[in-house]
């Protein structure tokens, strides 16, 4: 599952290494001819379509997930499954990429272990997100998800040896304050009707999910840089496909082991909006998550991983605002304060990415010379 903070294993610092490694230069040249065949107007159309789906898909997926619970849905494992089960959609952009040698510096057995371990982490992560969305309003859930940027900065420093800059510290500060304000909001309660403690538990589970998600992304980057040692767009898609396959299998096992599968027929019959709406909600949620994945990779393909990350980060602001409008969530003073703190937090993160992008551009220019 791809959340708003980071859209693929290829982040800013990876793009710089992608440009500076000769083998990755050759890999990028494989896709350049396809871009060069596009007219300028066509290129802009594809970019705007990708931007629209990347921002909207995340928001729609979260809103549909909350709608599922509001209308009588209660299966946490189904909610977990739909986050990854749409992975076959990713085969479409994979098939559109030019054929290239599938060589890497690690064995097939090592790749299997990477996919299995990351897939298991994704499955656990998605389950925690499902519980968080059950216990929180969509707006509160989305704002707490902003802590992904904090954990991403920390794990990138610890695992990927990335620098902690002034702008990173400022982003962490504002997003931490935003998350704390939401967690300590006395005027917010769990939409499931629980007590204040249920609301706090929802905040903690979402916070833990954000931590695991950020750790997973740093481990993906580490796998590409230190183990696989081959970074192509096709391999990024394959990583998403096979880890999603493992995560989907985990969800199916959990669905049957928990006994929730026995309640699905009753859940469908009692769904407030009817059978068709129940099916469409689950299908729409699954498709939305995968559209976000495809759009993220498309922007990397058309522009850069820097640009893809910047656009994806915008959904951290769009999603809670959309939730306030669609579900008429209670707009408490704490939520207003959290949004006010989240906006500069996201802005500092984007500006830090912008500065990293300048370094990438200079690296590209030096290679051209």
BALOBA-1460 file (C-alpha; in Angstrom, 3 decimals):
// residues 369
<rec num="1" residu="x" x="0.000" y="0.000" z="0.000"/>
<rec num="2" residu="x" x="1.292" y="3.404" z="-0.893"/>
<rec num="3" residu="x" x="0.500" y="6.271" z="1.504"/>
<rec num="4" residu="x" x="0.885" y="9.952" z="0.884"/>
<rec num="5" residu="x" x="4.303" y="10.466" z="2.323"/>
<rec num="6" residu="x" x="6.421" y="8.452" z="-0.067"/>
<rec num="7" residu="x" x="5.224" y="7.036" z="-3.323"/>
<rec num="8" residu="x" x="7.773" y="4.415" z="-4.252"/>
<rec num="9" residu="x" x="11.069" y="2.888" z="-3.164"/>
<rec num="10" residu="x" x="12.832" y="5.350" z="-5.468"/>
<rec num="11" residu="x" x="13.051" y="8.479" z="-3.290"/>
<rec num="12" residu="x" x="15.095" y="11.662" z="-3.691"/>
<rec num="13" residu="x" x="18.469" y="10.351" z="-2.606"/>
<rec num="14" residu="x" x="18.000" y="7.196" z="-4.617"/>
<rec num="15" residu="x" x="17.380" y="9.278" z="-7.717"/>
<rec num="16" residu="x" x="20.740" y="10.988" z="-7.224"/>
<rec num="17" residu="x" x="22.461" y="7.610" z="-6.972"/>
<rec num="18" residu="x" x="20.339" y="6.463" z="-9.919"/>
<rec num="19" residu="x" x="21.834" y="9.273" z="-11.979"/>
<rec num="20" residu="x" x="25.376" y="8.720" z="-10.801"/>
<rec num="21" residu="x" x="25.567" y="4.965" z="-11.389"/>
<rec num="22" residu="x" x="26.489" y="3.922" z="-14.890"/>
<rec num="23" residu="x" x="24.275" y="0.858" z="-14.882"/>
<rec num="24" residu="x" x="21.274" y="2.871" z="-13.796"/>
<rec num="25" residu="x" x="22.006" y="5.441" z="-16.472"/>
<rec num="26" residu="x" x="21.698" y="2.651" z="-19.010"/>
<rec num="27" residu="x" x="18.431" y="1.536" z="-17.428"/>
<rec num="28" residu="x" x="16.951" y="5.016" z="-17.620"/>
<rec num="29" residu="x" x="17.930" y="5.317" z="-21.260"/>
<rec num="30" residu="x" x="15.678" y="2.328" z="-21.963"/>
<rec num="31" residu="x" x="12.581" y="4.371" z="-21.151"/>
<rec num="32" residu="x" x="13.707" y="7.704" z="-22.603"/>
<rec num="33" residu="x" x="12.809" y="6.812" z="-26.204"/>
<rec num="34" residu="x" x="9.162" y="6.294" z="-25.194"/>
<rec num="35" residu="x" x="9.052" y="9.738" z="-23.561"/>
<rec num="36" residu="x" x="10.729" y="11.341" z="-26.572"/>
<rec num="37" residu="x" x="7.973" y="9.984" z="-28.825"/>
<rec num="38" residu="x" x="5.397" y="12.028" z="-26.882"/>
<rec num="39" residu="x" x="4.487" y="15.488" z="-28.118"/>
<rec num="40" residu="x" x="4.855" y="18.258" z="-25.550"/>
<rec num="41" residu="x" x="1.070" y="18.583" z="-25.250"/>
<rec num="42" residu="x" x="0.680" y="14.837" z="-24.799"/>
<rec num="43" residu="x" x="3.381" y="14.828" z="-22.142"/>
<rec num="44" residu="x" x="1.583" y="17.548" z="-20.174"/>
<rec num="45" residu="x" x="-1.712" y="15.663" z="-20.467"/>
<rec num="46" residu="x" x="-0.158" y="12.500" z="-19.040"/>
<rec num="47" residu="x" x="1.506" y="14.489" z="-16.236"/>
<rec num="48" residu="x" x="-1.731" y="16.245" z="-15.237"/>
<rec num="49" residu="x" x="-3.677" y="12.966" z="-15.336"/>
<rec num="50" residu="x" x="-1.053" y="11.338" z="-13.102"/>
<rec num="51" residu="x" x="-1.103" y="14.290" z="-10.687"/>
<rec num="52" residu="x" x="-4.896" y="14.154" z="-10.468"/>
<rec num="53" residu="x" x="-5.028" y="10.422" z="-9.762"/>
<rec num="54" residu="x" x="-2.112" y="10.485" z="-7.317"/>
<rec num="55" residu="x" x="-3.715" y="13.177" z="-5.158"/>
<rec num="56" residu="x" x="-7.320" y="12.011" z="-5.509"/>
<rec num="57" residu="x" x="-6.742" y="8.240" z="-5.261"/>
<rec num="58" residu="x" x="-5.302" y="8.461" z="-1.749"/>
<rec num="59" residu="x" x="-8.164" y="10.692" z="-0.585"/>
<rec num="60" residu="x" x="-10.838" y="8.508" z="-2.221"/>
<rec num="61" residu="x" x="-9.359" y="5.305" z="-0.741"/>
<rec num="62" residu="x" x="-9.403" y="6.734" z="2.794"/>
<rec num="63" residu="x" x="-12.913" y="8.162" z="2.369"/>
<rec num="64" residu="x" x="-14.260" y="4.859" z="1.017"/>
<rec num="65" residu="x" x="-12.577" y="3.008" z="3.871"/>
<rec num="66" residu="x" x="-14.345" y="5.242" z="6.397"/>
<rec num="67" residu="x" x="-17.612" y="4.940" z="4.411"/>
<rec num="68" residu="x" x="-17.358" y="1.135" z="4.651"/>
<rec num="69" residu="x" x="-17.279" y="1.307" z="8.444"/>
<rec num="70" residu="x" x="-19.951" y="4.022" z="8.660"/>
<rec num="71" residu="x" x="-22.415" y="1.967" z="6.612"/>
<rec num="72" residu="x" x="-22.144" y="-1.160" z="8.753"/>
<rec num="73" residu="x" x="-18.932" y="-2.819" z="7.567"/>
<rec num="74" residu="x" x="-16.885" y="-4.263" z="10.404"/>
<rec num="75" residu="x" x="-14.336" y="-6.704" z="8.955"/>
<rec num="76" residu="x" x="-10.847" y="-5.451" z="9.668"/>
<rec num="77" residu="x" x="-9.311" y="-8.169" z="7.492"/>
<rec num="78" residu="x" x="-11.458" y="-7.247" z="4.472"/>
<rec num="79" residu="x" x="-10.448" y="-3.628" z="4.982"/>
<rec num="80" residu="x" x="-6.842" y="-4.814" z="5.095"/>
<rec num="81" residu="x" x="-7.180" y="-7.026" z="2.029"/>
<rec num="82" residu="x" x="-8.578" y="-4.338" z="-0.278"/>
<rec num="83" residu="x" x="-5.470" y="-2.211" z="0.286"/>
<rec num="84" residu="x" x="-3.301" y="-4.634" z="-1.698"/>
<rec num="85" residu="x" x="-5.512" y="-7.142" z="-3.536"/>
<rec num="86" residu="x" x="-5.769" y="-4.855" z="-6.572"/>
<rec num="87" residu="x" x="-2.068" y="-5.369" z="-7.343"/>
<rec num="88" residu="x" x="-2.760" y="-7.074" z="-10.744"/>
<rec num="89" residu="x" x="-3.540" y="-3.563" z="-12.036"/>
<rec num="90" residu="x" x="0.184" y="-2.843" z="-11.724"/>
<rec num="91" residu="x" x="0.875" y="-5.370" z="-14.468"/>
<rec num="92" residu="x" x="-0.527" y="-2.861" z="-16.993"/>
<rec num="93" residu="x" x="2.266" y="-0.259" z="-16.636"/>
<rec num="94" residu="x" x="4.770" y="-3.103" z="-16.247"/>
<rec num="95" residu="x" x="3.753" y="-4.496" z="-19.637"/>
<rec num="96" residu="x" x="4.047" y="-1.033" z="-21.208"/>
<rec num="97" residu="x" x="7.677" y="-0.706" z="-20.170"/>
<rec num="98" residu="x" x="10.287" y="-1.848" z="-22.714"/>
<rec num="99" residu="x" x="11.751" y="-5.302" z="-22.163"/>
<rec num="100" residu="x" x="15.071" y="-5.295" z="-20.327"/>
<rec num="101" residu="x" x="17.357" y="-7.927" z="-18.787"/>
<rec num="102" residu="x" x="16.139" y="-9.026" z="-15.336"/>
<rec num="103" residu="x" x="19.664" y="-9.286" z="-13.971"/>
<rec num="104" residu="x" x="20.551" y="-8.255" z="-10.436"/>
<rec num="105" residu="x" x="23.373" y="-8.808" z="-7.978"/>
<rec num="106" residu="x" x="21.379" y="-11.088" z="-5.672"/>
<rec num="107" residu="x" x="20.045" y="-14.601" z="-6.063"/>
<rec num="108" residu="x" x="16.444" y="-15.592" z="-6.681"/>
<rec num="109" residu="x" x="16.287" y="-16.979" z="-3.128"/>
<rec num="110" residu="x" x="17.359" y="-13.621" z="-1.724"/>
<rec num="111" residu="x" x="14.702" y="-11.830" z="-3.775"/>
<rec num="112" residu="x" x="12.060" y="-14.235" z="-2.439"/>
<rec num="113" residu="x" x="13.119" y="-13.512" z="1.141"/>
<rec num="114" residu="x" x="12.986" y="-9.763" z="0.483"/>
<rec num="115" residu="x" x="9.484" y="-10.002" z="-0.998"/>
<rec num="116" residu="x" x="8.285" y="-12.273" z="1.827"/>
<rec num="117" residu="x" x="9.641" y="-10.140" z="4.678"/>
<rec num="118" residu="x" x="8.448" y="-6.851" z="3.215"/>
<rec num="119" residu="x" x="5.101" y="-8.380" z="2.252"/>
<rec num="120" residu="x" x="4.547" y="-9.605" z="5.821"/>
<rec num="121" residu="x" x="5.403" y="-6.126" z="7.127"/>
<rec num="122" residu="x" x="2.941" y="-4.557" z="4.688"/>
<rec num="123" residu="x" x="0.221" y="-6.976" z="5.762"/>
<rec num="124" residu="x" x="0.711" y="-6.073" z="9.439"/>
<rec num="125" residu="x" x="0.941" y="-2.391" z="8.582"/>
<rec num="126" residu="x" x="-2.314" y="-2.443" z="6.615"/>
<rec num="127" residu="x" x="-4.104" y="-4.243" z="9.466"/>
<rec num="128" residu="x" x="-3.028" y="-1.526" z="11.899"/>
<rec num="129" residu="x" x="-4.207" y="1.145" z="9.458"/>
<rec num="130" residu="x" x="-7.563" y="-0.643" z="9.201"/>
<rec num="131" residu="x" x="-7.999" y="-0.577" z="12.971"/>
<rec num="132" residu="x" x="-6.937" y="3.073" z="13.051"/>
<rec num="133" residu="x" x="-9.502" y="4.054" z="10.429"/>
<rec num="134" residu="x" x="-12.182" y="2.086" z="12.324"/>
<rec num="135" residu="x" x="-11.510" y="3.907" z="15.592"/>
<rec num="136" residu="x" x="-10.857" y="7.406" z="14.209"/>
<rec num="137" residu="x" x="-12.649" y="9.872" z="11.993"/>
<rec num="138" residu="x" x="-11.223" y="10.123" z="8.473"/>
<rec num="139" residu="x" x="-9.858" y="13.625" z="9.122"/>
<rec num="140" residu="x" x="-8.096" y="12.691" z="12.396"/>
<rec num="141" residu="x" x="-6.738" y="9.501" z="10.809"/>
<rec num="142" residu="x" x="-5.302" y="11.428" z="7.839"/>
<rec num="143" residu="x" x="-3.658" y="14.058" z="10.014"/>
<rec num="144" residu="x" x="-1.942" y="11.426" z="12.176"/>
<rec num="145" residu="x" x="-0.733" y="9.709" z="9.003"/>
<rec num="146" residu="x" x="1.365" y="12.843" z="8.492"/>
<rec num="147" residu="x" x="3.772" y="11.409" z="11.069"/>
<rec num="148" residu="x" x="4.987" y="9.140" z="8.262"/>
<rec num="149" residu="x" x="7.214" y="12.043" z="7.205"/>
<rec num="150" residu="x" x="8.756" y="12.164" z="10.699"/>
<rec num="151" residu="x" x="9.508" y="8.446" z="10.824"/>
<rec num="152" residu="x" x="10.686" y="8.491" z="7.222"/>
<rec num="153" residu="x" x="13.292" y="11.146" z="8.074"/>
<rec num="154" residu="x" x="14.482" y="9.207" z="11.139"/>
<rec num="155" residu="x" x="14.733" y="5.811" z="9.420"/>
<rec num="156" residu="x" x="16.327" y="7.355" z="6.324"/>
<rec num="157" residu="x" x="19.006" y="8.774" z="8.612"/>
<rec num="158" residu="x" x="19.532" y="5.532" z="10.549"/>
<rec num="159" residu="x" x="19.248" y="3.005" z="7.717"/>
<rec num="160" residu="x" x="19.967" y="4.891" z="4.487"/>
<rec num="161" residu="x" x="22.576" y="7.354" z="5.822"/>
<rec num="162" residu="x" x="20.608" y="10.388" z="4.668"/>
<rec num="163" residu="x" x="21.301" y="13.774" z="6.209"/>
<rec num="164" residu="x" x="19.029" y="15.490" z="8.733"/>
<rec num="165" residu="x" x="18.814" y="19.117" z="7.603"/>
<rec num="166" residu="x" x="17.331" y="22.208" z="9.223"/>
<rec num="167" residu="x" x="14.243" y="21.872" z="7.029"/>
<rec num="168" residu="x" x="13.828" y="18.247" z="8.079"/>
<rec num="169" residu="x" x="13.940" y="19.245" z="11.758"/>
<rec num="170" residu="x" x="11.363" y="21.992" z="11.192"/>
<rec num="171" residu="x" x="9.089" y="19.570" z="9.357"/>
<rec num="172" residu="x" x="9.400" y="17.022" z="12.180"/>
<rec num="173" residu="x" x="8.618" y="19.693" z="14.783"/>
<rec num="174" residu="x" x="5.430" y="20.978" z="13.132"/>
<rec num="175" residu="x" x="4.111" y="17.524" z="12.225"/>
<rec num="176" residu="x" x="4.811" y="16.247" z="15.751"/>
<rec num="177" residu="x" x="2.846" y="19.129" z="17.242"/>
<rec num="178" residu="x" x="0.027" y="18.465" z="14.757"/>
<rec num="179" residu="x" x="-0.171" y="14.785" z="15.746"/>
<rec num="180" residu="x" x="-0.046" y="15.601" z="19.475"/>
<rec num="181" residu="x" x="-2.843" y="18.148" z="19.148"/>
<rec num="182" residu="x" x="-5.058" y="15.559" z="17.452"/>
<rec num="183" residu="x" x="-4.224" y="12.842" z="19.988"/>
<rec num="184" residu="x" x="-5.024" y="15.144" z="22.927"/>
<rec num="185" residu="x" x="-8.226" y="16.568" z="21.404"/>
<rec num="186" residu="x" x="-10.815" y="16.417" z="24.204"/>
<rec num="187" residu="x" x="-13.655" y="17.225" z="21.804"/>
<rec num="188" residu="x" x="-13.065" y="14.210" z="19.532"/>
<rec num="189" residu="x" x="-14.436" y="10.724" z="20.104"/>
<rec num="190" residu="x" x="-14.249" y="7.468" z="18.212"/>
<rec num="191" residu="x" x="-16.818" y="7.370" z="15.357"/>
<rec num="192" residu="x" x="-17.624" y="3.820" z="16.461"/>
<rec num="193" residu="x" x="-19.132" y="5.273" z="19.627"/>
<rec num="194" residu="x" x="-16.336" y="4.269" z="21.972"/>
<rec num="195" residu="x" x="-14.850" y="6.191" z="24.855"/>
<rec num="196" residu="x" x="-11.975" y="8.654" z="24.803"/>
<rec num="197" residu="x" x="-9.598" y="5.757" z="25.464"/>
<rec num="198" residu="x" x="-10.790" y="4.029" z="22.286"/>
<rec num="199" residu="x" x="-9.948" y="7.238" z="20.416"/>
<rec num="200" residu="x" x="-6.458" y="7.295" z="21.987"/>
<rec num="201" residu="x" x="-5.927" y="3.639" z="21.049"/>
<rec num="202" residu="x" x="-6.896" y="4.491" z="17.467"/>
<rec num="203" residu="x" x="-4.309" y="7.288" z="17.457"/>
<rec num="204" residu="x" x="-1.609" y="4.967" z="18.813"/>
<rec num="205" residu="x" x="-2.395" y="2.207" z="16.282"/>
<rec num="206" residu="x" x="-2.290" y="4.696" z="13.395"/>
<rec num="207" residu="x" x="0.971" y="6.089" z="14.771"/>
<rec num="208" residu="x" x="2.457" y="2.578" z="14.967"/>
<rec num="209" residu="x" x="1.243" y="1.850" z="11.424"/>
<rec num="210" residu="x" x="2.952" y="5.024" z="10.187"/>
<rec num="211" residu="x" x="6.168" y="3.943" z="11.919"/>
<rec num="212" residu="x" x="6.101" y="0.476" z="10.336"/>
<rec num="213" residu="x" x="5.267" y="1.941" z="6.918"/>
<rec num="214" residu="x" x="8.221" y="4.341" z="7.040"/>
<rec num="215" residu="x" x="10.533" y="1.552" z="8.233"/>
<rec num="216" residu="x" x="9.332" y="-0.626" z="5.374"/>
<rec num="217" residu="x" x="10.121" y="2.091" z="2.814"/>
<rec num="218" residu="x" x="13.635" y="2.586" z="4.183"/>
<rec num="219" residu="x" x="14.197" y="-1.175" z="4.058"/>
<rec num="220" residu="x" x="12.978" y="-1.177" z="0.446"/>
<rec num="221" residu="x" x="15.494" y="1.510" z="-0.384"/>
<rec num="222" residu="x" x="18.216" y="-0.420" z="1.445"/>
<rec num="223" residu="x" x="17.297" y="-3.548" z="-0.531"/>
<rec num="224" residu="x" x="17.642" y="-1.730" z="-3.848"/>
<rec num="225" residu="x" x="20.896" y="-0.009" z="-2.939"/>
<rec num="226" residu="x" x="22.773" y="-2.702" z="-1.006"/>
<rec num="227" residu="x" x="21.290" y="-6.080" z="-1.987"/>
<rec num="228" residu="x" x="19.600" y="-5.980" z="-5.397"/>
<rec num="229" residu="x" x="21.900" y="-3.184" z="-6.649"/>
<rec num="230" residu="x" x="19.782" y="-2.595" z="-9.710"/>
<rec num="231" residu="x" x="17.158" y="0.149" z="-9.777"/>
<rec num="232" residu="x" x="14.835" y="0.247" z="-12.767"/>
<rec num="233" residu="x" x="11.206" y="1.245" z="-13.059"/>
<rec num="234" residu="x" x="10.297" y="-2.342" z="-13.898"/>
<rec num="235" residu="x" x="11.940" y="-3.622" z="-10.724"/>
<rec num="236" residu="x" x="10.144" y="-0.967" z="-8.646"/>
<rec num="237" residu="x" x="6.830" y="-2.205" z="-10.047"/>
<rec num="238" residu="x" x="7.805" y="-5.833" z="-9.486"/>
<rec num="239" residu="x" x="8.687" y="-5.030" z="-5.871"/>
<rec num="240" residu="x" x="5.231" y="-3.517" z="-5.364"/>
<rec num="241" residu="x" x="3.485" y="-6.401" z="-7.131"/>
<rec num="242" residu="x" x="5.128" y="-9.269" z="-5.270"/>
<rec num="243" residu="x" x="5.096" y="-7.639" z="-1.831"/>
<rec num="244" residu="x" x="1.397" y="-6.847" z="-2.381"/>
<rec num="245" residu="x" x="0.826" y="-10.482" z="-3.348"/>
<rec num="246" residu="x" x="2.372" y="-11.632" z="-0.061"/>
<rec num="247" residu="x" x="0.420" y="-9.032" z="1.925"/>
<rec num="248" residu="x" x="-2.815" y="-10.122" z="0.223"/>
<rec num="249" residu="x" x="-2.120" y="-13.756" z="1.153"/>
<rec num="250" residu="x" x="-1.558" y="-12.676" z="4.763"/>
<rec num="251" residu="x" x="-4.906" y="-10.863" z="4.713"/>
<rec num="252" residu="x" x="-6.745" y="-13.886" z="3.286"/>
<rec num="253" residu="x" x="-5.198" y="-16.159" z="5.929"/>
<rec num="254" residu="x" x="-6.183" y="-13.669" z="8.636"/>
<rec num="255" residu="x" x="-9.709" y="-13.433" z="7.238"/>
<rec num="256" residu="x" x="-10.256" y="-17.185" z="7.529"/>
<rec num="257" residu="x" x="-8.264" y="-17.717" z="10.745"/>
<rec num="258" residu="x" x="-10.226" y="-14.996" z="12.557"/>
<rec num="259" residu="x" x="-13.561" y="-16.391" z="11.392"/>
<rec num="260" residu="x" x="-14.573" y="-13.038" z="9.898"/>
<rec num="261" residu="x" x="-15.306" y="-14.729" z="6.574"/>
<rec num="262" residu="x" x="-18.392" y="-16.339" z="8.174"/>
<rec num="263" residu="x" x="-19.863" y="-12.874" z="8.803"/>
<rec num="264" residu="x" x="-19.349" y="-11.466" z="5.308"/>
<rec num="265" residu="x" x="-22.750" y="-12.566" z="3.952"/>
<rec num="266" residu="x" x="-24.542" y="-11.020" z="6.933"/>
<rec num="267" residu="x" x="-22.375" y="-7.917" z="6.648"/>
<rec num="268" residu="x" x="-23.351" y="-7.517" z="2.995"/>
<rec num="269" residu="x" x="-27.057" y="-8.009" z="3.750"/>
<rec num="270" residu="x" x="-26.990" y="-5.483" z="6.596"/>
<rec num="271" residu="x" x="-24.916" y="-2.891" z="4.749"/>
<rec num="272" residu="x" x="-26.970" y="0.286" z="4.959"/>
<rec num="273" residu="x" x="-26.637" y="1.235" z="1.296"/>
<rec num="274" residu="x" x="-27.365" y="-2.250" z="-0.056"/>
<rec num="275" residu="x" x="-25.499" y="-5.166" z="-1.667"/>
<rec num="276" residu="x" x="-24.337" y="-3.337" z="-4.767"/>
<rec num="277" residu="x" x="-22.984" y="-0.418" z="-2.777"/>
<rec num="278" residu="x" x="-21.129" y="-2.865" z="-0.510"/>
<rec num="279" residu="x" x="-19.343" y="-4.509" z="-3.437"/>
<rec num="280" residu="x" x="-18.648" y="-1.204" z="-5.181"/>
<rec num="281" residu="x" x="-17.199" y="0.256" z="-1.974"/>
<rec num="282" residu="x" x="-14.700" y="-2.577" z="-1.604"/>
<rec num="283" residu="x" x="-13.809" y="-2.628" z="-5.302"/>
<rec num="284" residu="x" x="-13.498" y="1.155" z="-5.398"/>
<rec num="285" residu="x" x="-11.215" y="1.161" z="-2.366"/>
<rec num="286" residu="x" x="-8.964" y="-1.484" z="-3.901"/>
<rec num="287" residu="x" x="-8.795" y="0.251" z="-7.285"/>
<rec num="288" residu="x" x="-8.091" y="3.621" z="-5.639"/>
<rec num="289" residu="x" x="-5.055" y="2.321" z="-3.749"/>
<rec num="290" residu="x" x="-3.595" y="0.825" z="-6.925"/>
<rec num="291" residu="x" x="-4.338" y="3.915" z="-9.024"/>
<rec num="292" residu="x" x="-2.257" y="5.839" z="-6.531"/>
<rec num="293" residu="x" x="0.581" y="3.357" z="-7.012"/>
<rec num="294" residu="x" x="0.391" y="3.507" z="-10.808"/>
<rec num="295" residu="x" x="0.220" y="7.317" z="-10.800"/>
<rec num="296" residu="x" x="3.237" y="7.579" z="-8.504"/>
<rec num="297" residu="x" x="5.341" y="5.383" z="-10.765"/>
<rec num="298" residu="x" x="4.009" y="7.224" z="-13.849"/>
<rec num="299" residu="x" x="5.256" y="10.552" z="-12.474"/>
<rec num="300" residu="x" x="8.662" y="9.010" z="-11.773"/>
<rec num="301" residu="x" x="8.652" y="7.766" z="-15.368"/>
<rec num="302" residu="x" x="7.461" y="11.092" z="-16.867"/>
<rec num="303" residu="x" x="9.224" y="13.592" z="-14.591"/>
<rec num="304" residu="x" x="11.257" y="12.418" z="-11.590"/>
<rec num="305" residu="x" x="10.961" y="10.745" z="-8.192"/>
<rec num="306" residu="x" x="11.391" y="14.218" z="-6.652"/>
<rec num="307" residu="x" x="8.283" y="15.506" z="-8.415"/>
<rec num="308" residu="x" x="6.338" y="12.340" z="-7.595"/>
<rec num="309" residu="x" x="7.179" y="12.702" z="-3.901"/>
<rec num="310" residu="x" x="6.203" y="16.380" z="-3.859"/>
<rec num="311" residu="x" x="2.806" y="15.720" z="-5.456"/>
<rec num="312" residu="x" x="2.147" y="12.731" z="-3.204"/>
<rec num="313" residu="x" x="2.869" y="14.837" z="-0.132"/>
<rec num="314" residu="x" x="0.050" y="17.235" z="-1.067"/>
<rec num="315" residu="x" x="-2.517" y="14.520" z="-0.314"/>
<rec num="316" residu="x" x="-1.596" y="14.848" z="3.373"/>
<rec num="317" residu="x" x="-3.474" y="18.153" z="3.295"/>
<rec num="318" residu="x" x="-6.147" y="17.257" z="0.719"/>
<rec num="319" residu="x" x="-7.365" y="14.081" z="2.482"/>
<rec num="320" residu="x" x="-8.290" y="15.571" z="5.894"/>
<rec num="321" residu="x" x="-9.955" y="18.577" z="4.234"/>
<rec num="322" residu="x" x="-11.949" y="16.259" z="1.955"/>
<rec num="323" residu="x" x="-12.970" y="14.168" z="4.963"/>
<rec num="324" residu="x" x="-14.288" y="17.240" z="6.759"/>
<rec num="325" residu="x" x="-16.462" y="18.061" z="3.763"/>
<rec num="326" residu="x" x="-17.672" y="14.577" z="2.763"/>
<rec num="327" residu="x" x="-18.418" y="13.165" z="6.218"/>
<rec num="328" residu="x" x="-19.185" y="16.464" z="7.912"/>
<rec num="329" residu="x" x="-16.633" y="15.574" z="10.600"/>
<rec num="330" residu="x" x="-16.758" y="17.710" z="13.686"/>
<rec num="331" residu="x" x="-14.361" y="20.605" z="13.061"/>
<rec num="332" residu="x" x="-12.915" y="21.055" z="16.519"/>
<rec num="333" residu="x" x="-10.468" y="23.744" z="17.568"/>
<rec num="334" residu="x" x="-7.827" y="21.009" z="17.892"/>
<rec num="335" residu="x" x="-8.368" y="19.860" z="14.288"/>
<rec num="336" residu="x" x="-8.058" y="23.429" z="13.021"/>
<rec num="337" residu="x" x="-4.824" y="23.837" z="15.000"/>
<rec num="338" residu="x" x="-3.551" y="20.462" z="13.739"/>
<rec num="339" residu="x" x="-4.171" y="21.444" z="10.110"/>
<rec num="340" residu="x" x="-2.464" y="24.815" z="10.683"/>
<rec num="341" residu="x" x="0.611" y="23.038" z="12.082"/>
<rec num="342" residu="x" x="0.523" y="20.308" z="9.410"/>
<rec num="343" residu="x" x="0.624" y="22.766" z="6.482"/>
<rec num="344" residu="x" x="4.078" y="24.256" z="7.305"/>
<rec num="345" residu="x" x="5.276" y="20.784" z="8.304"/>
<rec num="346" residu="x" x="4.445" y="19.470" z="4.842"/>
<rec num="347" residu="x" x="5.758" y="22.665" z="3.227"/>
<rec num="348" residu="x" x="9.154" y="22.324" z="4.937"/>
<rec num="349" residu="x" x="9.332" y="18.697" z="3.812"/>
<rec num="350" residu="x" x="8.553" y="19.712" z="0.219"/>
<rec num="351" residu="x" x="11.124" y="22.506" z="0.322"/>
<rec num="352" residu="x" x="13.727" y="20.039" z="1.595"/>
<rec num="353" residu="x" x="12.877" y="17.788" z="-1.368"/>
<rec num="354" residu="x" x="13.183" y="20.803" z="-3.670"/>
<rec num="355" residu="x" x="16.709" y="21.470" z="-2.406"/>
<rec num="356" residu="x" x="17.568" y="17.798" z="-2.880"/>
<rec num="357" residu="x" x="16.255" y="18.117" z="-6.424"/>
<rec num="358" residu="x" x="18.714" y="20.921" z="-7.126"/>
<rec num="359" residu="x" x="21.531" y="18.560" z="-6.120"/>
<rec num="360" residu="x" x="20.141" y="15.958" z="-8.523"/>
<rec num="361" residu="x" x="20.034" y="18.541" z="-11.317"/>
<rec num="362" residu="x" x="23.643" y="19.516" z="-10.708"/>
<rec num="363" residu="x" x="24.616" y="15.845" z="-10.763"/>
<rec num="364" residu="x" x="22.790" y="15.442" z="-14.078"/>
<rec num="365" residu="x" x="24.530" y="18.506" z="-15.538"/>
<rec num="366" residu="x" x="27.955" y="17.262" z="-14.431"/>
<rec num="367" residu="x" x="27.284" y="13.925" z="-16.139"/>
<rec num="368" residu="x" x="26.272" y="15.757" z="-19.311"/>
<rec num="369" residu="x" x="29.569" y="17.648" z="-19.253"/>
